[in-house]
Amino acid sequence: MTLRARACAAADRDVVEAFLAQGGSADAWLRHGVVVGGLAGFFGAFEERRPVALVLLRGGALSAARNSTPEGIRALTPVLRSRDPWYSIVGPEAPCSLLAAELAGRRPPRVDRLQVLMSVEDASQLGPDEPRLRSAVPADVDALAPLVARYRFEDGLSGESEDPAGWVRAHLRERVAQGCVYLYEEEGEPVFTGAFNFRGPAGSGLGGIFTAAHARGRGIAARCTARLCRLGLAEGPVVNLHVDERNAPARRCYRRAGLHDDGLFRLTFR
């Protein structure tokens, strides 16, 4: 049967939600997208009314649903090429790797790697948490910016020369104002930071988790991550994060916090 690739319409909401419900933790971000923005930015490849692939494009960020078929992703490629330029593809490995290959430009991507998706659905599975973890406020931005800049460098997202007084501080100020960023301090100094990339009744996703080098090895990240997971599970059915598959210490830390492996993600930045 011929596939029809098109922007999703309001009348598609029931079949879109049913398709995303089958994707488990991997599609929490897309389900959150439906909750907060409806079907704006969603594109689907359909057999009559039945989707075989779904992609979300908002603000230059692309993600594909876990159960999207290769045929559906290829059918969607011309439609996506005609839309706004993209800067990132993040999501389930099989469809998002194909999407990145189909949309590849002449220059190699700045970041292109596999991540391990880790998730938790049951708060009783979480380890001990850190009650002193708190939400960051605007007055914390100056102290947090160097820590966030160091995270970006160690995670391979930027060069060591990135100026925390520039883009990092502006981005951090915006995220703090949204209530997304958390920190843990020792003697008045932030030594841990983590954030919600999204959070709500469809689930939550964590990112930007980082401990200062001199504070590592004492379980701070595991306790703080467990605390963030508890906050997320108070609002929705699942909390997830994704981490470079080569980062064994971080993966051990997240397992101690109570998360489990849940598949692979593709992370591609232009």
Secondary structure, DSSP 8 states (H G I E B T S, - for coil): ---EEEE--GGGHHHHHHHHHTTGGGGHHHHHHHHHHTTTTEEEEEETTEEEEEEEEETTEEEE-TT--HHHHHHHHHHHHTSS---EEEEEHHHHHHHHHHT--SS--SEEEEEEEEEE--GGG-----TT-EE--GGGHHHHHHHHHHHHHHTTSS-TT--IIIIIHHHHHHHHHTT-EEEEEETTEEEEEEEEEEEETTEEEEEEEEE-GGGTTSSHHHHHHHHHHHHHHTTSS-EEEEEETT-HHHHHHHHHHT-EEEEEEEEEE-
